Amino acid sequence: MRLKAKLLDEQAVGRALNRIAHEIIERNDGIEDLAIIGIKTRGVPLAATIAENINKVEGAKVSTGILDISLYRDDIQGQDAATINSCDIDFEVEGKIIVLVDDVLFTGRTVRAAIDAVMKKGRPKCIQLAVLVDRGHRELPIKADYVGKNVPTSRSEIVSVNVKEKDGEDSVLLYDLNE
């Protein structure tokens, strides 16, 4: 596996997350009934940054949560799909505008699993999706509402999102599996 390119550095990641925060506020006419939920693992710190950016702009705190969708995935066999492995959502999702945050949108399976998990907790007013990178190759009819960067890739490439909390830096790297 060979590093092909650094797609986003720390400053570019910060700008993308700030822009996404502003787009969320604009699209939803503020933050009333808004909640941000990060999908484990790297969606969680991205969601926290987006929420912080929203809080700075609006001068009010938006509800945040964490969702582990591993037991909702359809590509993991032998699991009880009715159980959320780890969920830290201390607010009612009923009637809320939920923004799911993930690092990379690829096949759409993670997002579908996250939607299933949220719907088990209640019926939100709507569910929106924010991703740092959309790399295409969808297997399900899922489209992000907010995208930091669109990166057309081949299936032999890997998009790696690094976050300071886990990896020591914020960046997006592109690797080639064939080299």
JOSULWO-V676573 format. One record per pair of residues at least 24 apart in sequence whose C-alpha atoms are under 10 Angstrom apart, sorted by sequence separation. I is the first residue (numbers start at 1). J is the second residue. D is the distance in whole Angstrom. If there is no record, write none. Layout:
BEGIN
i=I j=J d=D
i=I j=J d=D
END
This chain:
BEGIN
i=30 j=54 d=9
i=31 j=55 d=9
i=43 j=67 d=9
i=44 j=68 d=10
i=64 j=88 d=9
i=65 j=89 d=5
i=66 j=90 d=9
i=94 j=118 d=10
i=105 j=129 d=10
i=135 j=159 d=8
i=41 j=66 d=9
i=64 j=89 d=7
i=65 j=90 d=7
i=93 j=118 d=8
i=94 j=119 d=9
i=105 j=130 d=9
i=134 j=159 d=10
i=21 j=47 d=10
i=24 j=50 d=9
i=35 j=61 d=10
i=36 j=62 d=7
i=37 j=63 d=8
i=38 j=64 d=8
i=39 j=65 d=9
i=40 j=66 d=7
i=41 j=67 d=9
i=63 j=89 d=9
i=64 j=90 d=8
i=65 j=91 d=8
i=93 j=119 d=8
i=96 j=122 d=10
i=97 j=123 d=10
i=98 j=124 d=7
i=104 j=130 d=9
i=105 j=131 d=6
i=133 j=159 d=8
i=30 j=57 d=10
i=31 j=58 d=8
i=34 j=61 d=10
i=35 j=62 d=6
i=36 j=63 d=6
i=37 j=64 d=6
i=38 j=65 d=6
i=39 j=66 d=6
i=40 j=67 d=6
i=41 j=68 d=8
i=63 j=90 d=9
i=64 j=91 d=8
i=93 j=120 d=10
i=94 j=121 d=8
i=95 j=122 d=8
i=96 j=123 d=8
i=97 j=124 d=6
i=98 j=125 d=8
i=99 j=126 d=9
i=100 j=127 d=7
i=101 j=128 d=9
i=102 j=129 d=8
i=103 j=130 d=8
i=104 j=131 d=6
i=105 j=132 d=8
i=106 j=133 d=9
i=107 j=134 d=10
i=133 j=160 d=10
i=21 j=49 d=9
i=22 j=50 d=9
i=30 j=58 d=8
i=32 j=60 d=10
i=34 j=62 d=6
i=35 j=63 d=5
i=36 j=64 d=5
i=37 j=65 d=4
i=38 j=66 d=5
i=39 j=67 d=5
i=40 j=68 d=5
i=41 j=69 d=10
i=63 j=91 d=7
i=93 j=121 d=7
i=94 j=122 d=5
i=95 j=123 d=6
i=96 j=124 d=5
i=97 j=125 d=5
i=98 j=126 d=6
i=99 j=127 d=6
i=100 j=128 d=6
i=101 j=129 d=6
i=102 j=130 d=7
i=103 j=131 d=5
i=104 j=132 d=6
i=105 j=133 d=6
i=106 j=134 d=7
i=107 j=135 d=9
i=108 j=136 d=9
i=112 j=140 d=8
i=133 j=161 d=8
i=17 j=46 d=7
i=21 j=50 d=5
i=25 j=54 d=7
i=31 j=60 d=8
i=33 j=62 d=9
i=34 j=63 d=7
i=35 j=64 d=6
i=36 j=65 d=6
i=37 j=66 d=5
i=38 j=67 d=6
i=39 j=68 d=6
i=40 j=69 d=8
i=63 j=92 d=10
i=89 j=118 d=10
i=92 j=121 d=8
i=93 j=122 d=6
i=94 j=123 d=5
i=95 j=124 d=4
i=96 j=125 d=5
i=97 j=126 d=5
i=98 j=127 d=5
i=99 j=128 d=5
i=100 j=129 d=5
i=101 j=130 d=5
i=102 j=131 d=5
i=103 j=132 d=5
i=104 j=133 d=5
i=105 j=134 d=5
i=106 j=135 d=6
i=107 j=136 d=7
i=108 j=137 d=9
i=109 j=138 d=9
i=111 j=140 d=9
i=112 j=141 d=9
i=132 j=161 d=8
i=17 j=47 d=9
i=20 j=50 d=7
i=21 j=51 d=7
i=24 j=54 d=8
i=31 j=61 d=9
i=32 j=62 d=8
i=33 j=63 d=9
i=34 j=64 d=9
i=35 j=65 d=8
i=36 j=66 d=9
i=37 j=67 d=7
i=38 j=68 d=9
i=39 j=69 d=7
i=40 j=70 d=9
i=84 j=114 d=10
i=87 j=117 d=9
i=91 j=121 d=10
i=92 j=122 d=7
i=93 j=123 d=6
i=94 j=124 d=5
i=95 j=125 d=4
i=96 j=126 d=7
i=97 j=127 d=6
i=98 j=128 d=6
i=99 j=129 d=5
i=100 j=130 d=6
i=101 j=131 d=6
i=102 j=132 d=7
i=103 j=133 d=6
i=104 j=134 d=6
i=105 j=135 d=6
i=106 j=136 d=6
i=107 j=137 d=6
i=108 j=138 d=6
i=109 j=139 d=8
i=112 j=142 d=8
i=18 j=49 d=8
i=19 j=50 d=9
i=21 j=52 d=9
i=22 j=53 d=8
i=23 j=54 d=10
i=31 j=62 d=7
i=39 j=70 d=10
i=87 j=118 d=10
i=92 j=123 d=9
i=93 j=124 d=5
i=94 j=125 d=7
i=95 j=126 d=8
i=96 j=127 d=8
i=97 j=128 d=7
i=98 j=129 d=8
i=99 j=130 d=7
i=100 j=131 d=8
i=101 j=132 d=8
i=102 j=133 d=9
i=103 j=134 d=9
i=104 j=135 d=7
i=105 j=136 d=7
i=106 j=137 d=6
i=107 j=138 d=4
i=108 j=139 d=6
i=109 j=140 d=7
i=111 j=142 d=8
i=14 j=46 d=10
i=17 j=49 d=7
i=18 j=50 d=7
i=21 j=53 d=6
i=22 j=54 d=7
i=25 j=57 d=9
i=31 j=63 d=9
i=81 j=113 d=9
i=84 j=116 d=10
i=85 j=117 d=10
i=89 j=121 d=9
i=92 j=124 d=9
i=93 j=125 d=8
i=94 j=126 d=10
i=102 j=134 d=10
i=104 j=136 d=10
i=105 j=137 d=9
i=106 j=138 d=6
i=107 j=139 d=5
i=108 j=140 d=6
i=109 j=141 d=10
i=111 j=143 d=10
i=13 j=46 d=9
i=17 j=50 d=6
i=18 j=51 d=10
i=20 j=53 d=9
i=21 j=54 d=6
i=25 j=58 d=8
i=65 j=98 d=10
i=67 j=100 d=9
i=84 j=117 d=7
i=93 j=126 d=10
i=105 j=138 d=8
i=106 j=139 d=8
i=107 j=140 d=7
i=108 j=141 d=8
i=109 j=142 d=9
i=111 j=144 d=10
i=16 j=50 d=10
i=17 j=51 d=10
i=18 j=52 d=9
i=19 j=53 d=9
i=20 j=54 d=9
i=21 j=55 d=9
i=64 j=98 d=9
i=66 j=100 d=9
i=67 j=101 d=10
i=75 j=109 d=8
i=82 j=116 d=9
i=83 j=117 d=8
i=84 j=118 d=10
i=93 j=127 d=10
i=106 j=140 d=10
i=107 j=141 d=9
i=108 j=142 d=6
i=14 j=49 d=8
i=18 j=53 d=6
i=22 j=57 d=8
i=63 j=98 d=10
i=64 j=99 d=9
i=65 j=100 d=9
i=66 j=101 d=10
i=74 j=109 d=8
i=75 j=110 d=10
i=81 j=116 d=9
i=82 j=117 d=8
i=107 j=142 d=8
i=108 j=143 d=8
i=14 j=50 d=9
i=17 j=53 d=8
i=18 j=54 d=8
i=21 j=57 d=9
i=22 j=58 d=10
i=64 j=100 d=10
i=73 j=109 d=7
i=74 j=110 d=9
i=81 j=117 d=9
i=84 j=120 d=9
i=106 j=142 d=10
i=108 j=144 d=10
i=72 j=109 d=10
i=73 j=110 d=7
i=83 j=120 d=9
i=84 j=121 d=10
i=105 j=142 d=9
i=72 j=110 d=9
i=73 j=111 d=9
i=74 j=112 d=9
i=82 j=120 d=8
i=105 j=143 d=9
i=14 j=53 d=10
i=18 j=57 d=10
i=73 j=112 d=8
i=74 j=113 d=8
i=105 j=144 d=8
i=133 j=172 d=8
i=70 j=110 d=8
i=72 j=112 d=9
i=73 j=113 d=5
i=132 j=172 d=9
i=69 j=110 d=7
i=72 j=113 d=5
i=73 j=114 d=9
i=68 j=110 d=10
i=69 j=111 d=9
i=71 j=113 d=8
i=72 j=114 d=7
i=102 j=144 d=10
i=105 j=147 d=9
i=69 j=112 d=9
i=70 j=113 d=8
i=71 j=114 d=10
i=72 j=115 d=9
i=73 j=116 d=9
i=101 j=144 d=10
i=104 j=147 d=9
i=69 j=113 d=6
i=70 j=114 d=9
i=72 j=116 d=7
i=73 j=117 d=10
i=100 j=144 d=10
i=103 j=147 d=10
i=104 j=148 d=10
i=68 j=113 d=9
i=69 j=114 d=6
i=72 j=117 d=7
i=100 j=145 d=10
i=101 j=146 d=9
i=103 j=148 d=9
i=104 j=149 d=10
i=105 j=150 d=10
i=40 j=86 d=9
i=68 j=114 d=8
i=69 j=115 d=9
i=71 j=117 d=9
i=99 j=145 d=9
i=104 j=150 d=10
i=40 j=87 d=9
i=67 j=114 d=7
i=69 j=116 d=9
i=70 j=117 d=10
i=99 j=146 d=10
i=104 j=151 d=10
i=106 j=153 d=10
i=39 j=87 d=10
i=69 j=117 d=7
i=68 j=117 d=9
i=69 j=118 d=9
i=106 j=155 d=10
i=37 j=87 d=10
i=38 j=88 d=10
i=67 j=117 d=8
i=37 j=88 d=9
i=50 j=101 d=9
i=67 j=118 d=8
i=37 j=89 d=8
i=47 j=99 d=9
i=36 j=89 d=10
i=47 j=100 d=8
i=48 j=101 d=9
i=106 j=159 d=9
i=35 j=89 d=10
i=47 j=101 d=6
i=105 j=159 d=10
i=46 j=101 d=7
i=47 j=102 d=8
i=104 j=159 d=8
i=35 j=91 d=9
i=44 j=100 d=10
i=45 j=101 d=9
i=46 j=102 d=7
i=47 j=103 d=9
i=103 j=159 d=10
i=104 j=160 d=8
i=35 j=92 d=10
i=43 j=100 d=8
i=44 j=101 d=7
i=45 j=102 d=9
i=46 j=103 d=7
i=103 j=160 d=9
i=104 j=161 d=8
i=35 j=93 d=8
i=43 j=101 d=5
i=44 j=102 d=8
i=45 j=103 d=9
i=103 j=161 d=7
i=34 j=93 d=9
i=42 j=101 d=9
i=43 j=102 d=4
i=44 j=103 d=9
i=103 j=162 d=9
i=33 j=93 d=9
i=42 j=102 d=7
i=43 j=103 d=5
i=103 j=163 d=9
i=33 j=94 d=10
i=34 j=95 d=9
i=35 j=96 d=7
i=36 j=97 d=9
i=37 j=98 d=7
i=38 j=99 d=8
i=39 j=100 d=7
i=40 j=101 d=9
i=41 j=102 d=8
i=42 j=103 d=6
i=43 j=104 d=9
i=33 j=95 d=7
i=34 j=96 d=6
i=35 j=97 d=6
i=36 j=98 d=6
i=37 j=99 d=6
i=38 j=100 d=6
i=39 j=101 d=6
i=40 j=102 d=8
i=41 j=103 d=9
i=42 j=104 d=9
i=33 j=96 d=5
i=34 j=97 d=5
i=35 j=98 d=5
i=36 j=99 d=5
i=37 j=100 d=5
i=38 j=101 d=5
i=39 j=102 d=5
i=40 j=103 d=9
i=32 j=96 d=9
i=33 j=97 d=6
i=34 j=98 d=6
i=35 j=99 d=6
i=36 j=100 d=6
i=37 j=101 d=6
i=38 j=102 d=6
i=39 j=103 d=8
i=32 j=97 d=8
i=33 j=98 d=8
i=34 j=99 d=8
i=35 j=100 d=9
i=36 j=101 d=7
i=37 j=102 d=9
i=38 j=103 d=9
i=31 j=97 d=9
i=104 j=172 d=10
i=28 j=97 d=8
i=103 j=172 d=10
i=39 j=110 d=9
i=39 j=111 d=9
i=40 j=114 d=10
i=24 j=99 d=8
i=39 j=114 d=7
i=38 j=114 d=10
i=37 j=114 d=10
i=50 j=130 d=10
i=37 j=118 d=9
i=47 j=130 d=9
i=46 j=130 d=10
i=47 j=131 d=9
i=46 j=131 d=9
i=46 j=132 d=8
i=43 j=130 d=9
i=43 j=131 d=8
i=43 j=132 d=9
i=33 j=124 d=10
i=34 j=125 d=10
i=36 j=127 d=10
i=33 j=125 d=9
i=34 j=126 d=10
i=35 j=127 d=10
i=36 j=128 d=9
i=37 j=129 d=10
i=38 j=130 d=9
i=36 j=129 d=10
i=37 j=130 d=10
i=36 j=130 d=10
i=24 j=128 d=9
i=24 j=129 d=10
i=24 j=130 d=9
i=21 j=130 d=9
i=20 j=130 d=7
i=20 j=131 d=9
i=20 j=132 d=9
i=17 j=130 d=9
i=17 j=131 d=9
i=16 j=131 d=10
i=17 j=132 d=7
i=16 j=132 d=7
i=16 j=133 d=10
i=46 j=163 d=8
i=27 j=145 d=10
i=43 j=161 d=10
i=45 j=163 d=7
i=46 j=164 d=10
i=13 j=132 d=8
i=42 j=161 d=8
i=44 j=163 d=10
i=45 j=164 d=8
i=46 j=165 d=10
i=42 j=162 d=8
i=43 j=163 d=9
i=45 j=165 d=7
i=24 j=145 d=9
i=42 j=163 d=7
i=44 j=165 d=10
i=45 j=166 d=9
i=23 j=145 d=9
i=24 j=146 d=8
i=41 j=163 d=10
i=42 j=164 d=10
i=23 j=146 d=7
i=42 j=165 d=9
i=8 j=132 d=10
i=23 j=147 d=10
i=42 j=166 d=8
i=46 j=170 d=10
i=8 j=133 d=10
i=20 j=145 d=9
i=21 j=146 d=9
i=41 j=166 d=9
i=42 j=167 d=10
i=7 j=133 d=10
i=20 j=146 d=6
i=19 j=146 d=9
i=20 j=147 d=7
i=19 j=147 d=9
i=20 j=148 d=7
i=17 j=146 d=10
i=19 j=148 d=8
i=16 j=146 d=10
i=17 j=147 d=9
i=18 j=148 d=9
i=16 j=147 d=8
i=17 j=148 d=7
i=16 j=148 d=5
i=15 j=148 d=9
i=16 j=149 d=8
i=14 j=148 d=10
i=13 j=148 d=8
i=12 j=148 d=9
i=13 j=149 d=9
i=12 j=149 d=10
i=8 j=148 d=10
i=8 j=149 d=9
i=7 j=149 d=9
i=7 j=151 d=9
i=13 j=161 d=10
i=13 j=162 d=10
i=13 j=163 d=9
i=7 j=159 d=9
i=10 j=162 d=9
i=4 j=157 d=9
i=6 j=159 d=10
i=7 j=160 d=10
i=8 j=161 d=9
i=9 j=162 d=10
i=10 j=163 d=9
i=3 j=157 d=10
i=4 j=158 d=10
i=5 j=159 d=10
i=6 j=160 d=10
i=7 j=161 d=10
i=8 j=162 d=10
i=10 j=164 d=9
i=1 j=156 d=10
i=2 j=157 d=9
i=3 j=158 d=9
i=1 j=157 d=9
i=2 j=158 d=10
i=14 j=170 d=8
i=1 j=158 d=9
i=13 j=170 d=7
i=14 j=171 d=9
i=12 j=170 d=9
i=13 j=171 d=6
i=10 j=169 d=7
i=11 j=170 d=8
i=12 j=171 d=8
i=13 j=172 d=8
i=9 j=169 d=9
i=10 j=170 d=5
i=11 j=171 d=9
i=12 j=172 d=9
i=9 j=170 d=7
i=10 j=171 d=5
i=8 j=170 d=8
i=9 j=171 d=5
i=10 j=172 d=9
i=8 j=171 d=5
i=9 j=172 d=7
i=7 j=171 d=8
i=8 j=172 d=5
i=9 j=173 d=9
i=6 j=171 d=7
i=7 j=172 d=5
i=8 j=173 d=7
i=6 j=172 d=6
i=7 j=173 d=6
i=8 j=174 d=10
i=5 j=172 d=9
i=6 j=173 d=5
i=7 j=174 d=7
i=5 j=173 d=6
i=6 j=174 d=6
i=4 j=173 d=8
i=5 j=174 d=5
i=6 j=175 d=9
i=3 j=173 d=7
i=4 j=174 d=6
i=5 j=175 d=7
i=3 j=174 d=6
i=4 j=175 d=5
i=5 j=176 d=9
i=2 j=174 d=9
i=3 j=175 d=4
i=4 j=176 d=6
i=2 j=175 d=5
i=3 j=176 d=6
i=4 j=177 d=10
i=1 j=175 d=6
i=2 j=176 d=5
i=3 j=177 d=9
i=1 j=176 d=6
i=2 j=177 d=7
i=4 j=179 d=9
i=1 j=177 d=5
i=2 j=178 d=8
i=3 j=179 d=9
i=1 j=178 d=6
i=2 j=179 d=5
i=1 j=179 d=5
END
